[in-house]
């Protein structure tokens, strides 16, 4: 018959279940919707979004579309501009290789920032540690079709492009903020930030002109806004799942495992612990040694062992139990042929230790060890054979 859940366990399970449900509801309520995304996505209507640029191009007759698949599935005929604006994460080796193949086949890429530069075959971006202000105006530094259409550009300077790499289009003494780099049959336009593409930055002077000049002929150019990098579309990688849901699922499994473990431990069979033998010889020795140590009775321990030693050696030699150290030494030398000059001194030290209440512990231990070694050597104590 299965064990019933106790009232205390039922209360714990109810509290845990209610807490989990509340966390799930809060997670869905507080999770940002796609319309509130604060990046340069063509779906985002916030000031940092790029929905205005997408709708403007679409309404002006440009061939513009959103791409929600990996870049490796995007085919180019040499007239496609891929916009990777404010990507959410750094690319892996497969994504970077796909962008490189896209450009080498004649495609064009427009991206921005440190993360966007990581998508390009060669990354020459540098972090700007101290931006002067949110937005700044930068003049053109190299004559080209782009700079002729937009002599000035307005954008945030969160990063710079290394000088000497590619063609610098806009910048100042601090560094290059927009550069054009050619790769095989295609090229890439790198921006320090996505300001010219955003809903708020598109209305700044010359920003729209720059965007249209970068796109080129609207009859021949196909514009693709990469929304896959913003989390749209189907992502097979486990890391693309929503972090809030991952945390909630992890909490649920941990809570369930803790509840199951607690209930199983309290409802399992009870096994009595093995009783501790209080008559253990080793425990007796440790207890007795602890008493001697607390009482500072080193002389007593020496006296006890010496009396036992004296009892057995006088019994074996046929001497009086009150025989002196000199008599014992003389008898041992004559009958057992023991030639050890330290034997007599050890007996004297052991006999004299009883008269010194503050006898040092290290000396007491040395005397007891010496007596024990002589007892073993002379085979005084009876030997008990160990059982296999």
C-alpha positions as a printed Julia matrix, in Angstrom:
388×3 Matrix{Float64}:
  0.0     0.0     0.0
  1.57    3.32   -1.0
  2.44    5.73    1.77
  0.19    8.75    2.18
  1.54   12.25    1.84
  1.78   13.91    5.21
  0.17   17.33    5.73
  3.61   18.94    5.93
  4.72   17.45    2.59
  1.43   18.44    0.97
  1.9    22.01    2.16
  5.43   22.14    0.71
  4.26   20.82   -2.66
  1.4    23.31   -2.82
  3.69   26.25   -2.04
  6.29   25.09   -4.57
  3.68   24.55   -7.29
  2.07   27.93   -6.7
  5.45   29.67   -6.81
  6.3    27.99  -10.1
  2.98   29.0   -11.69
  3.46   32.6   -10.54
  6.96   32.67  -12.06
  5.65   31.3   -15.37
  2.87   33.91  -15.55
  5.26   36.74  -14.67
  7.71   35.47  -17.26
  5.15   35.67  -20.04
  3.82   39.04  -18.86
  7.23   40.67  -18.49
  8.84   39.17  -21.59
  9.3    41.87  -24.24
  7.19   41.53  -27.35
  8.68   41.68  -30.82
  7.33   45.19  -31.34
  9.28   46.45  -28.33
 12.7    45.14  -29.39
 15.39   47.77  -28.87
 17.69   46.91  -31.79
 17.88   47.87  -35.43
 15.35   45.26  -36.51
 12.99   46.08  -39.37
 10.16   44.91  -37.09
 11.04   47.36  -34.28
  9.11   50.6   -34.07
 11.2    52.04  -31.23
 13.68   54.82  -31.85
 16.52   52.28  -32.18
 14.53   50.13  -34.64
 14.74   50.15  -38.44
 11.06   49.75  -39.3
 10.84   53.24  -40.81
 13.7    52.57  -43.21
 12.15   49.27  -44.29
  8.71   50.78  -44.91
 10.19   53.83  -46.66
 12.17   51.68  -49.08
  9.19   49.42  -49.63
  6.91   52.36  -50.35
  9.47   53.94  -52.69
  9.45   50.94  -54.99
 12.65   49.22  -53.84
 12.88   45.42  -53.88
 13.13   44.99  -50.11
 12.4    41.91  -48.02
 13.06   40.38  -44.62
 15.24   37.27  -44.29
 14.5    34.9   -41.41
 16.72   32.01  -42.44
 20.48   31.42  -42.05
 22.69   33.42  -44.4
 23.99   30.17  -45.89
 20.57   29.73  -47.56
 20.66   33.19  -49.14
 21.61   33.13  -52.82
 23.02   36.17  -54.58
 23.19   37.19  -58.2
 25.66   39.99  -57.54
 22.88   42.54  -57.02
 21.83   41.76  -53.44
 22.53   44.03  -50.45
 22.37   42.17  -47.12
 21.73   44.48  -44.15
 23.0    43.03  -40.84
 22.1    45.84  -38.45
 22.88   45.52  -34.74
 23.16   41.71  -34.63
 22.26   40.27  -31.25
 25.16   37.81  -30.89
 28.57   37.12  -32.35
 28.57   34.75  -35.31
 29.91   31.24  -35.13
 32.37   29.85  -37.66
 29.58   28.6   -39.92
 27.78   31.96  -40.05
 31.02   33.86  -40.66
 31.93   31.52  -43.5
 28.45   31.93  -45.04
 28.81   35.74  -45.09
 32.28   35.42  -46.61
 30.95   33.16  -49.36
 28.06   35.58  -49.96
 30.42   38.52  -50.47
 32.91   36.54  -52.54
 30.11   35.55  -54.92
 29.37   39.23  -55.62
 27.02   40.1   -52.78
 27.16   43.29  -50.74
 26.85   43.59  -46.95
 26.04   46.59  -44.76
 26.68   46.07  -41.06
 27.77   48.05  -38.03
 29.56   47.98  -34.69
 31.95   45.52  -33.1
 29.56   42.58  -33.38
 28.66   43.37  -36.99
 32.33   43.56  -37.96
 32.78   40.0   -36.66
 30.56   38.8   -39.54
 32.98   40.16  -42.15
 35.91   38.13  -43.49
 38.36   40.64  -41.94
 37.54   42.48  -38.73
 39.33   45.81  -38.3
 36.93   47.39  -35.8
 38.08   49.0   -32.56
 36.07   50.0   -29.5
 35.71   53.7   -28.76
 36.22   53.77  -24.98
 34.96   57.35  -24.47
 32.28   58.48  -26.96
 32.09   62.27  -27.08
 28.27   62.43  -27.22
 25.39   60.23  -28.34
 25.42   61.52  -31.93
 28.11   63.38  -33.85
 28.47   64.79  -37.36
 31.3    63.44  -39.49
 32.4    64.81  -42.86
 33.38   62.75  -45.87
 37.11   62.0   -46.07
 37.3    60.23  -49.46
 35.59   61.3   -52.73
 33.16   58.64  -53.98
 29.61   58.23  -55.22
 28.48   57.74  -51.6
 30.18   60.81  -50.2
 29.08   62.92  -53.16
 25.43   62.15  -52.39
 25.89   62.71  -48.64
 28.77   65.07  -47.73
 27.99   64.71  -44.0
 26.81   61.81  -41.85
 25.32   61.72  -38.35
 25.78   58.69  -36.11
 26.94   57.49  -32.7
 30.63   56.7   -32.33
 30.67   53.51  -30.29
 33.53   52.12  -32.38
 36.08   52.98  -35.07
 37.5    51.24  -38.13
 41.24   50.78  -38.14
 43.05   53.2   -40.44
 44.65   51.7   -43.52
 42.04   48.94  -43.9
 39.68   49.44  -46.81
 38.48   52.84  -48.04
 37.59   55.34  -45.28
 34.42   57.2   -46.27
 33.6    59.27  -43.18
 35.53   60.13  -40.06
 37.59   62.65  -38.15
 40.93   62.94  -36.43
 39.74   60.39  -33.89
 39.17   57.66  -36.48
 37.08   56.28  -39.34
 33.37   55.79  -38.64
 32.28   54.44  -42.06
 34.5    52.34  -44.32
 34.06   50.34  -47.51
 36.03   47.11  -47.93
 36.2    45.02  -51.1
 36.31   41.22  -50.9
 36.78   39.32  -54.18
 33.68   40.1   -56.32
 31.7    41.88  -53.6
 32.19   44.47  -50.91
 31.03   45.49  -47.44
 30.1    48.83  -45.91
 30.84   49.07  -42.2
 29.31   51.75  -39.93
 30.35   52.64  -36.41
 26.69   52.36  -35.39
 23.3    51.73  -37.01
 22.17   55.33  -36.49
 21.55   56.11  -40.21
 19.23   53.07  -40.43
 17.24   53.7   -37.25
 13.85   55.35  -36.95
 15.33   58.27  -35.04
 18.55   58.66  -37.04
 17.03   58.36  -40.51
 15.66   61.91  -40.34
 19.07   63.47  -39.61
 20.59   65.5   -42.47
 22.18   63.41  -45.25
 21.5    60.08  -43.46
 18.72   59.09  -45.85
 20.81   60.25  -48.82
 23.66   58.06  -47.6
 21.38   55.04  -47.28
 19.93   55.46  -50.77
 23.38   56.01  -52.29
 24.67   52.87  -50.54
 21.77   50.85  -51.98
 22.28   52.05  -55.55
 19.92   51.44  -58.46
 16.52   50.53  -57.04
 15.5    48.67  -60.18
 18.42   46.25  -60.0
 19.29   46.04  -56.29
 17.62   43.55  -53.99
 17.68   44.68  -50.33
 17.52   41.98  -47.66
 17.16   42.85  -43.96
 18.62   39.96  -41.96
 16.14   39.28  -39.14
 17.61   35.88  -38.34
 20.34   37.62  -36.32
 17.6    39.28  -34.21
 16.04   35.98  -33.18
 13.33   35.7   -35.83
 12.72   32.53  -37.8
 13.48   28.95  -36.83
 16.64   28.43  -34.8
 17.82   24.87  -34.31
 20.57   25.77  -31.86
 19.61   25.25  -28.19
 21.26   28.55  -27.28
 18.63   30.45  -29.29
 15.83   29.55  -26.86
 14.45   32.27  -24.65
 16.68   32.6   -21.57
 13.71   33.29  -19.3
 11.99   30.04  -20.26
 15.26   28.16  -19.8
 15.61   29.57  -16.28
 11.99   28.7   -15.43
 12.37   25.12  -16.67
 15.6    24.75  -14.72
 13.91   25.98  -11.54
 11.04   23.57  -12.1
 13.31   20.53  -12.46
 15.4    21.5    -9.43
 12.29   22.04   -7.33
 10.75   18.75   -8.47
 13.97   16.85   -7.76
 14.23   18.4    -4.28
 10.61   17.54   -3.46
 10.99   13.97   -4.74
 14.21   13.46   -2.83
 12.72   14.85    0.4
  9.59   12.69    0.17
 11.51    9.54   -0.76
 13.97   10.01    2.1
 11.21   10.5     4.65
  9.02    7.67    3.29
 11.74    5.07    2.72
 12.6     2.12    4.98
 14.24    2.9     8.27
 17.43    1.05    9.11
 18.9     1.23   12.59
 22.46    2.38   12.83
 25.09   -0.09   13.96
 25.65    0.27   17.71
 29.0     1.63   18.71
 30.98   -0.75   20.91
 31.99    1.12   24.02
 34.33   -1.7    25.07
 36.6    -1.27   22.09
 40.27   -1.59   23.14
 41.33    1.28   20.9
 38.64    3.53   22.36
 39.75    2.57   25.86
 43.34    3.47   25.02
 42.32    6.79   23.49
 40.1     7.62   26.45
 42.81    6.75   28.96
 45.39    8.73   27.0
 43.05   11.72   26.93
 42.65   11.56   30.73
 46.42   11.45   31.22
 46.86   14.39   28.87
 44.24   16.55   30.57
 45.62   15.73   34.02
 49.23   16.32   32.93
 50.04   12.92   34.49
 52.96   11.9    32.3
 54.79   10.46   35.31
 51.81    8.24   36.15
 51.75    6.71   32.67
 55.47    5.96   32.89
 55.05    4.45   36.35
 52.16    2.21   35.22
 54.08    0.85   32.25
 57.26    0.41   34.31
 55.42   -1.6    36.97
 54.05   -3.91   34.26
 57.52   -4.22   32.73
 59.08   -4.9    36.16
 56.45   -7.53   36.99
 57.06   -9.59   33.87
 60.88   -9.33   33.8
 61.31  -10.24   37.48
 58.92  -13.14   37.0
 60.92  -14.43   34.02
 64.25  -13.97   35.83
 63.04  -15.35   39.19
 63.84  -12.13   41.02
 61.93  -10.35   43.72
 59.2    -8.1    42.45
 60.88   -5.2    44.29
 64.24   -5.77   42.59
 66.14   -2.58   41.82
 67.17   -1.42   38.4
 70.78   -2.49   39.0
 69.74   -6.02   40.0
 67.54   -6.39   36.93
 70.31   -5.12   34.64
 72.87   -7.5    36.15
 70.56  -10.49   35.83
 69.71   -9.68   32.22
 73.39   -9.38   31.29
 74.31  -12.68   32.97
 71.4   -14.87   31.87
 70.24  -13.41   28.55
 73.58  -11.97   27.4
 72.06   -8.56   26.73
 74.8    -6.02   26.1
 73.08   -2.65   25.97
 74.51    0.28   27.94
 71.21    2.21   27.68
 69.13   -0.51   29.32
 70.15    0.37   32.9
 69.7     4.1    32.31
 66.21    3.51   30.89
 65.24    1.54   34.01
 66.57    4.27   36.26
 64.72    7.02   34.38
 61.49    5.06   34.51
 61.82    4.39   38.24
 62.61    8.06   38.97
 59.74    9.45   36.87
 57.16    8.75   39.61
 58.79   11.39   41.8
 58.34   14.19   39.21
 54.68   15.31   38.93
 55.53   17.76   36.09
 57.45   15.2    34.05
 57.69   16.36   30.38
 55.44   14.5    27.98
 58.09   14.02   25.29
 60.47   12.38   27.79
 57.69   10.19   29.14
 56.84    9.02   25.64
 60.5     8.29   24.91
 60.87    6.17   28.09
 57.68    4.19   27.41
 58.77    3.52   23.83
 62.18    2.33   25.04
 60.64    0.0    27.62
 58.27   -1.37   24.98
 61.14   -2.06   22.58
 63.04   -3.94   25.32
 59.91   -5.9    26.21
 59.52   -6.99   22.59
 63.21   -7.79   22.28
 63.22   -9.89   25.46
 59.8   -11.41   24.68
 58.38  -10.54   28.09
 54.69  -10.24   27.24
 52.61  -13.16   26.05
 51.96  -13.07   22.28
 48.42  -13.38   20.96
 48.18  -14.84   17.45
 45.91  -12.98   15.04
 43.1   -14.93   13.43
 42.97  -15.0     9.62
